Amino acid sequence: MPDPAGLPPNRNGFQSLCGGQAPPRPYGGRMSRTAALAATLMLLPAARALAQTSVETVVVSAQRPAIQSTIDGTTYVVSSDLQSETGSVADVLRGLPSVDVDVDGNPSLRGDSSVQIMINGRPSPMFSGADRGAVLQMLGADAVDSIEVITNPSARFSPDGSAGIINIVTKKNYRPGPTGVLRANLGSEGRYNLGINGGYGMGKVTVYGGFNLRTDGRKRRSDTLRANSATGVTSEQIGLGTTQRSSKGGYAGASFELGEKDNLDLDLSYHDRTAQPRSWEHALASSPVGDYRRVGGGGEGGLDKDISAKYRHSFAGEGHELTIDVQLSRDDDSERHTYRNTYLLPPGPDTADDQVSDSRHVQKQLSAEYKRPLSGGAKLDVGYQLQRDDSVFFNGADAIDPVSGALTPNLAQTNRFAVGQTIHALFATWQQPVGKLTVLAGLRVEQVSIDTDQQTSGLVGHSGYLRAYPSLHLEYPLKGTQTLKASYSVRANRPGADDLNPFVVVQDAFNESAGNPRLTPQMTHALEATWQDSDPKASRSVTAYFRQTENALSDVTLPVGPTLLLSTKENLGRIRSTGFDFAANGKPSKTFSYSLNAYVFDNQVATANEGFSGARTQFSYSGKASVSWRPFPKDLLQLSANYNALRLMPQGYRQPNAGADLGFRHDLGASLAAVVTVSDVFNSRGEKTVIETATVHDVSTRTQIGRATYVGLTWRLSGFRKGSQQDERFNF
């Protein structure tokens, strides 16, 4: 007779609560009849009591590991970071191993800023522009479930991002019944944020969603000293600025079980952001003697909308499935800035001007993927992906009459530019166990077509290329929880749509910027070898890596006047990076846990075409640590800190920087908690860069008054039905 609880019988007929084997036989032989009778008599009272007891359900709950590793990536559950309860996605990324975030919110992996950012495994146009750091600073982290970091992706993924991929996974509910969380936080200097997300599982339909409202202000100071050795002219710019940013966004989705073998997921999301920048600048020049002040203000806005659908059909056999995925995304950005200029030396009348910048990015994607397990433990994964990107940029400027306010268009600073890009990609990966060794080999082939239209000047261009991107991943288990991994891949960094526009944008009297239509993709060959111990009590890993980038895409600064610099992009020669990445996580006691990460590397930059002879080499390192302590059962104290040493740049270097974050949570009950966080405790996060070429020496310091204190409440709803098993994909 089968057991009513559905527990598997062991070979001796006993029902094991954990589904394991029978208790060991004490004498190694068969049990005698006398011993069996004695054992039966001893168990009779317990059996009688069990028969009289109504057993309803066995509830199994488990907490998923904070770090989950696969053959080609690592996933971090961010719920353990208190910054996720009050901060932004940029704040959470700053705490992840191998990830650095600069003062503007832009992430990098092991010092390389060429990172592809995804949402739920899909690229998004709001992360493709120059302001993606600002977007990450305004996206609330409370809706994030986990973040996947892939430093050496397989051919299944797009090759974009030579440093790798950061995939942000939002929270979804797969439990029966309602589940959700509500957070409200008040911060210093008028900051606040509100977040709510959750879902409801009801049979074959699951719905989920979330909404986030956020306001954050930042103050900054900048100081730039510049000297031109060819002309002997020096200049200085001192600037102060404040930016008040607000955003609201939400997502909603539903998952339908259409049958035993068919599933359909529908997802919608939007993110609306605004900013009110204010700036004050004082500029001095030695020759000709100049002294002027510039005061500015204006508004910025952005709106991102995304709709996607995924259909999955499962065939007979585990892991045998077909997936079809479609997505439509649109991101609109606009900026309006008005400036008033006062000239002290030489004296002159005040002038005023405004600058306008609008852009639209539309992305359409279609993909089909077929996975099939084969004999001998092999797995085949083949797919096709189609991506179409259309971008339009408009830049304009007007001179403003200081008295009447009348506008006179500045045609020299007015421009419209459009870019269209189509990518057809075919990929295949083959995973095969060879004894204890697991081999994952892949190949991706892409056909890329790019059309540019400089609509103002009537210049039309077209380019295209066909390239292959191979990958290879190896995994070999050692004793216990230890594993060896090795991987190789070819990655690319394609120029962004705005990087191709040659139109010169005048920022102020000392700075201009322009794109470069001659840019071509950079190619990176990446090698990694990792030793990993996945013991949940004390996990450790050491990774040795080597990356060589050809045709490197880099920001460069060119002198175009005695005090005027033009910022643009060029394909440089070669960049090599060799290093070691160390990570450790542990929980030596019930009240204390830690996370440590450091990487050291040797960077070699060959920039002879920038006025340097040969290659320059710089040894650098980065470290971060986080400790969590429970002084009392209901209290959690968390401290995180990071340090980045001097970094080599194509035309100079970046000075070291450091920062620290602090958090405290007190549980007020089973579902309510109070949270206090302080980000950038010492107001130490800033950026100092030095540009050194044959003619220009430029030292720029940007300091952010970034300390932000938040006090808030977190309320959790976990109403899953009795008897359900807690799904690890939904962990608040």
Buried (B, 14 or more C-beta within 10 A) or exposed (E): EEEEEEBEEBEEEEBBEEEEEEEEEEEEEEBEEEEEEEEEEEEEEEEEEEEEEEEEEEEEEEEBBBBBBBBBBBBBBBBBBBBBBBBBBBBBBBBBBBBBBBBBBBBBBBBBBBBBBBBBEBBBBBBBBBBBBBBBBBBBBBBBBBBBBBBBBBBBBBBBBBBBBBBBBBBBBBBBBBBBBBBBBBBEBEBBBBBBBBBBBEEEEBBBBBBBBBBBBBBBBBBBBBBBEEBEBBBBBBBEBBBBBBBBBBBBBBBBEEEEEEBBBBBBBBBBBBBBBBBBBBBBBBEEEBBBBBBBBBEBBBBBBBBBBBBBBBBEEEEBBBBBBBBBBBBBBBBBBBBBBBBEEEEEEEBBBBBBBBBBBBBBBBBBBBBBBEEEEEBBBBBEBBBBBBBBBBBBBBBBEEEEEEBEEBEEBBBBBBBBBBBBBBBBBBBBEEEEEBBBBBBBBBEBBBBBBBBBEEEEEEBEEEBEBBBBBBBBEEEEBBBBBBBBBBBBBBBBBBBBBBBBBBEBBBBBBBBBBEBEBBBBBBBBBBBBBBEEEEBBBBBBBBBBBBBBBBBBBBBEEBBBBBBBBBBBBBBBBBBEBBBBBBBEEEBEBBBBBBBBBBBBBBBEEBEBEEBBEBEBBBBBBBBBBBEEEEEBBBBBBBBBBBBBBBBBBBBEBBBBBBBBBBBEEEBEBEBBBBBBBEEBBBBBBBBBBEEBBBBBBBBBBBBBBBBBBBBBEBEBEEEBEBBBBBBB
